[in-house]
Amino acid sequence: MRKKTLSIILDVFMVLLVLTIILLIVMIEKRGAAPIQQAQAEESGSLAPVVTSENGTVAVTTEAPEPTEAVVAEEKILYATPDARDTVNVRSGAGTNFDKLGSASTGQEFEVISVLAVGWTKLNYNGQEGYIHNDYLDYYYKVQDENGNETKEEVELSAIPKVEE
């Protein structure tokens, strides 16, 4: 190619490049920064300032991201029900030397507060803390499907984190 032809091609390319850059800048200015900041806030899962522009006004707010299904799934509540031939004692502490608060029968349902490393489960017994030995309990989560139907998802004792008390 001749030098003059190559120079014309380069000039046309530079003009197109400059026009493309100007067009992108105009589009970004027109759209505003809110979509970018909102996407960053959603990706990080943290609060980030969100700038919204409507009718020429600008408002800065901080909004929490909507909970995802993963977050909701982590909020499952653990329940236990006695699994015994007769009734089991509910104690005021983790041991047979503690006072008896009452008894529980197979099928009664209790919300678990914690499962202790010493072999006892602290649970909500009639509005107060009560303890039943782990050997006498079955554990499960209540799960609701999209239609509102409730099922029980059994949990093995070995899969439940234990706490020291």
C-alpha positions as CSV (number, residue, x, y, z in Angstrom):
1,M,0.0,0.0,0.0
2,R,1.0,3.5,-0.5
3,K,1.9,5.7,2.4
4,K,-1.0,8.1,1.7
5,T,-3.6,5.3,1.6
6,L,-2.3,3.9,4.9
7,S,-2.5,7.4,6.5
8,I,-6.1,7.8,5.3
9,I,-7.1,4.4,6.8
10,L,-5.5,5.3,10.1
11,D,-7.2,8.7,10.2
12,V,-10.6,7.1,9.6
13,F,-9.9,4.5,12.3
14,M,-9.0,7.2,14.8
15,V,-12.1,9.2,14.0
16,L,-14.3,6.1,14.5
17,L,-12.5,5.3,17.8
18,V,-13.0,8.9,19.1
19,L,-16.7,8.8,18.1
20,T,-17.2,5.4,19.9
21,I,-15.6,6.7,23.1
22,I,-17.8,9.9,23.0
23,L,-20.9,7.7,22.4
24,L,-20.0,5.5,25.4
25,I,-19.4,8.5,27.7
26,V,-22.8,9.9,26.7
27,M,-24.5,6.6,27.4
28,I,-22.9,6.2,30.8
29,E,-23.8,9.8,31.8
30,K,-27.4,9.2,30.6
31,R,-27.7,5.9,32.6
32,G,-26.1,7.2,35.8
33,A,-24.0,5.4,38.4
34,A,-26.9,3.7,40.3
35,P,-27.0,0.4,38.3
36,I,-23.3,-0.1,38.7
37,Q,-23.4,0.6,42.5
38,Q,-26.5,-1.5,43.0
39,A,-24.8,-4.4,41.2
40,Q,-21.7,-4.1,43.3
41,A,-23.9,-4.0,46.5
42,E,-25.7,-7.1,45.4
43,E,-22.5,-9.0,44.6
44,S,-20.8,-8.1,47.8
45,G,-23.9,-8.7,50.0
46,S,-23.1,-5.6,51.9
47,L,-24.7,-2.2,52.3
48,A,-23.5,0.3,49.7
49,P,-24.7,3.8,48.8
50,V,-27.2,3.7,46.0
51,V,-27.6,6.8,43.9
52,T,-30.9,7.2,42.1
53,S,-31.7,9.9,39.6
54,E,-35.3,10.7,38.7
55,N,-36.4,13.9,37.0
56,G,-33.1,15.5,37.5
57,T,-33.0,14.9,41.3
58,V,-30.4,12.8,43.0
59,A,-31.0,10.9,46.3
60,V,-28.4,8.9,48.2
61,T,-29.7,6.0,50.3
62,T,-28.3,2.8,51.8
63,E,-30.4,-0.2,51.2
64,A,-29.9,-3.8,52.3
65,P,-30.0,-6.4,49.7
66,E,-33.1,-8.6,49.6
67,P,-32.6,-11.9,51.4
68,T,-31.8,-14.8,49.1
69,E,-33.0,-18.3,49.5
70,A,-29.6,-19.3,50.9
71,V,-30.1,-16.9,53.7
72,V,-33.6,-18.0,54.4
73,A,-32.5,-21.6,54.4
74,E,-30.0,-20.9,57.1
75,E,-32.7,-19.6,59.4
76,K,-34.2,-23.1,59.9
77,I,-35.3,-23.8,63.5
78,L,-34.3,-27.1,65.0
79,Y,-37.0,-29.1,66.8
80,A,-36.9,-32.2,68.9
81,T,-39.5,-34.7,70.0
82,P,-39.1,-37.4,72.6
83,D,-38.7,-40.9,71.3
84,A,-39.4,-43.1,74.3
85,R,-41.8,-45.9,75.3
86,D,-43.3,-43.8,78.1
87,T,-42.4,-40.3,79.2
88,V,-39.1,-38.7,79.7
89,N,-38.1,-36.3,82.4
90,V,-37.5,-32.6,81.7
91,R,-34.8,-31.2,84.0
92,S,-33.8,-27.7,85.1
93,G,-30.2,-28.4,84.1
94,A,-28.0,-30.8,82.2
95,G,-27.9,-33.8,84.5
96,T,-30.1,-36.2,86.5
97,N,-29.1,-34.3,89.7
98,F,-31.1,-31.3,88.6
99,D,-34.8,-30.7,89.6
100,K,-37.5,-32.2,87.5
101,L,-39.6,-29.6,85.7
102,G,-42.0,-32.0,84.3
103,S,-42.2,-34.8,81.7
104,A,-42.6,-35.1,78.0
105,S,-44.3,-37.7,75.9
106,T,-43.5,-39.1,72.5
107,G,-44.8,-36.8,69.8
108,Q,-44.6,-33.6,71.8
109,E,-42.6,-31.0,69.9
110,F,-40.0,-28.7,71.4
111,E,-37.9,-25.9,69.9
112,V,-34.2,-26.6,70.5
113,I,-32.1,-23.9,72.0
114,S,-28.8,-25.8,71.9
115,V,-27.4,-29.3,71.9
116,L,-24.8,-29.6,74.6
117,A,-21.5,-31.5,74.3
118,V,-22.3,-33.2,77.6
119,G,-25.1,-35.2,76.0
120,W,-28.1,-33.1,76.9
121,T,-30.3,-30.8,74.8
122,K,-31.5,-27.4,76.1
123,L,-35.0,-26.7,74.8
124,N,-38.0,-24.5,75.2
125,Y,-40.2,-26.3,77.7
126,N,-43.5,-24.4,78.3
127,G,-41.8,-21.0,78.0
128,Q,-38.7,-21.9,80.1
129,E,-35.4,-23.6,79.5
130,G,-35.6,-27.4,80.1
131,Y,-33.2,-30.2,79.5
132,I,-33.7,-33.7,78.1
133,H,-30.9,-36.3,77.5
134,N,-30.0,-36.6,73.8
135,D,-30.7,-40.4,73.9
136,Y,-34.4,-39.8,74.2
137,L,-34.8,-37.2,71.4
138,D,-35.3,-37.2,67.6
139,Y,-34.2,-34.0,65.8
140,Y,-35.7,-32.3,62.7
141,Y,-36.3,-29.1,60.9
142,K,-39.7,-27.9,59.7
143,V,-39.6,-27.2,56.0
144,Q,-42.3,-25.4,54.0
145,D,-42.6,-25.9,50.2
146,E,-43.8,-23.2,47.9
147,N,-47.5,-24.2,48.5
148,G,-47.2,-23.8,52.3
149,N,-47.2,-27.6,53.0
150,E,-45.0,-28.4,56.0
151,T,-42.8,-31.4,56.2
152,K,-40.1,-32.5,58.7
153,E,-36.5,-32.9,57.6
154,E,-34.8,-35.3,60.0
155,V,-31.4,-34.5,61.3
156,E,-28.9,-36.9,62.7
157,L,-27.5,-36.0,66.2
158,S,-24.0,-36.3,64.8
159,A,-24.7,-33.5,62.2
160,I,-25.8,-31.0,64.9
161,P,-23.1,-28.6,66.3
162,K,-22.6,-29.1,70.0
163,V,-21.9,-26.3,72.4
164,E,-20.2,-26.2,75.8
165,E,-22.2,-24.8,78.7
